[in-house]
Amino acid sequence: MYLTLLNDFIVEAKSQTYVGGGAKISACRPGSQDIGYERGEWRYLDSYFGGTDFAGQETVWLNGEPVWAMNYFGHIIEPRLIDGSRAGAVIKAALSALYSGEKRFLGGMEYEHAFGLYIDRSEGDCGHFRGMEMIVVEERRAYELDYRGGLIRL
């Protein structure tokens, strides 16, 4: 039950922040770009550094206690095939379809877009997982992101 509630909140928060074009909030660390979401006793923060090559962490708190986190690193591999703007458009469209259609955030999907094929593969569940997303253009991997995360236990 708890993992279902957590998964639902993560999908909701992700839909309202990066994918949904949510407004940035004050940086919690020098040089970071932060975007957050809150509902009731739940709070979500995505804090990252960089642009076309970037690293970040998403964290969820329940009643003020950290309960879940995910770290990620993404980068453009083939800048002649895709730039940050096009990669962002592909990712937002693919994840929007995943969040709204399937109500989940972990991979196991492919999404065709005019700028490239989005592929996400992961193993595990909301409690502990790792995965990779990529964009393939002209049969070449043009962008990739590695991620991992799960429950935080104090």
N, C-alpha and C positions, 0 to 999 in steps of 0.2 A: 504494500500500500504506500509506504513512504517513498520508495523509488518511483512509483507511478506519479505521485504528487510532485516530486522533484523534477522528473522528466517533463511533466506538463508545464511547470513554471519555467524551466530552461527554454523550452520551445517558445513559450509566450514571450519571454524576455529577449531572446535572440530575434524574434519576429519584430519586436518593437525598437530594437537598437540598430545594429549595423545593417541588417537586411531591410528593415523598415525605414531607414533614413532618420533614425532618432537623433536628437540634438546632442552635441558634445557637452560634457560637464567640465568643471574645473579639474585640472590635472592633479592627480594624487601623488605623482612623482615628477621631478624635474624632467621636462622633455617628453612626457607621455601624452598620448591622446586617449581620453577616457570617455566612455559612454555608459550610462547606467539606466536601470529600470527598477521600480519598486511596486509591490502590490501587497498590502497587508503586512504580515510579518516576514515576507520574503524580500530580499534585495539582491540585485545582480550588478556586477561591474565588469566591463571589458576594458582593459588597460593595455595599450600597446605602444611600441616605438617603431618608427620607420614609415616607409611608403611602399615602393615596389618590392623591397626586401624588408621584412618586418618580423617582429617577435612580440608576443603578448601573453596575457593570462586573463582568463575569465574566472570569476569567483561568485559563489552564491552563499548568502548568509540567511539563516532562519532564526528569528528572534535574536538577532545580533551576534550569533555564533557562526563562524565559517563552517559550511557543511560539504562543499563541493568545489572543485577547481579543475581547470583545463589549461594546459600550456600549449603554445603553438609557435611554429616558425614557418613562414612562407616566403617564396621568392620567384621572380621571373627567371626562367632558365634560358629562354630564347627571345630576347627583346625584339628581334626582327619579325617574329611571328605574332607577338601579343605585347601590349603595353599595360600599365597598371589600370588605366581607365577601362579598357576592354575586359581585362581579367576580372575587375570588380563587377562589371555588368553581368558577366557569365555567372559568377559566384552568387550574386544577389538573386538572379532569376532562378538558378537551380535550388538554392536554399529556401527561397520563398515557396517554391513548389513543394519541397520536402516538408517544410513546417506546416503549410496550410493543408496540403493534401494528405499527408501521412501522420502528422502530429508527432514527429520524432526528430531528433537532431543527429543521430549517428548514421553513418553511411550505408553502403550497400545500394548505391544508385548510380545511374548514368542519366545525363540530361543533354540533349542536343540544343545548341545555341548557334546563332549566325556567326559568332566569333570563335567557336570551338566546342569540343565535346568535353563536358564536365564529368569526371569520374570520382566517386568517393568510396573508399573501402575502409572498413573498420572491424575490429574484433572486440568482444566484451559487451558490457551493458553500461548503463548510467553509473553504476557503482564502481567500475574499473574498466577502462578501455584505452585503445590506441588505434590510430588510423592515419590515412593519407588522403588528401584530395589533390586532384591534378586537372589541368586543362590540356587537351591534346589538339594541336592545330597542324594540318597537313601531315597527319600520322606521326607527329613528333611531340614529345612532352614539352610544352612551352612554359608551364607554371606548375609548381607543386607546393604543398603545405603538409607538414607532419604535425600531428596533435596527439596528446595523451592526457588522461585525467581520471577523476573519480572522486569517491567520497573522502572527506577529511575526517579523521578520527582523532579526538583529543585525548 
